[in-house]
Amino acid sequence: MTIDDELRAIVAKTTGLQASDLADEDHVHDHLGLSSLDLIAVYGYFEDKYEISISDSEADEVLTLLQLQQLIQSKAAAGSQC
């Protein structure tokens, strides 16, 4: 399962939407209705799984599902190169 697939599955489970209905440009708060606590849980899942760290300032810059995916992927890729 790719990071994108995992992310969509987690967001779908959290929001009650179907993963196939999620679009890259969906705003995490406005369109998907994710709260700050929801996002903390998402970040925590990926931080634990990939042994990465996402700072508050990085998290604050995320507006869309695609940006969230890209942040997690870049952190995971950088972590695997260590």
C-alpha positions, 0 to 999 in steps of 0.5 A, a space after each residue: 500500500 502506498 502512502 497515498 493509499 494509506 492517507 486516503 484510507 485514514 482520511 476516509 475512515 475519519 471523515 466517513 467519506 469513500 477514499 475514491 471520493 477524495 480529491 487531491 485539491 480537497 482542502 483538509 479543513 473546509 472540504 474534508 472537515 478534518 479538525 486539528 485533532 484529526 490531523 494530529 492523529 494522521 501525522 502521528 500515525 505516519 510519524 510512528 510508521 515511518 519514524 519521521 518528524 513533522 514540525 508544527 510549522 510544516 503542518 500549518 502550511 498544509 491546506 490540501 490533501 495533496 500537500 499533506 501527501 507530499 509532506 509525508 512522502 518527502 519526510 518518509 523518503 528523506 528518512 529512508 536515505 539516512 
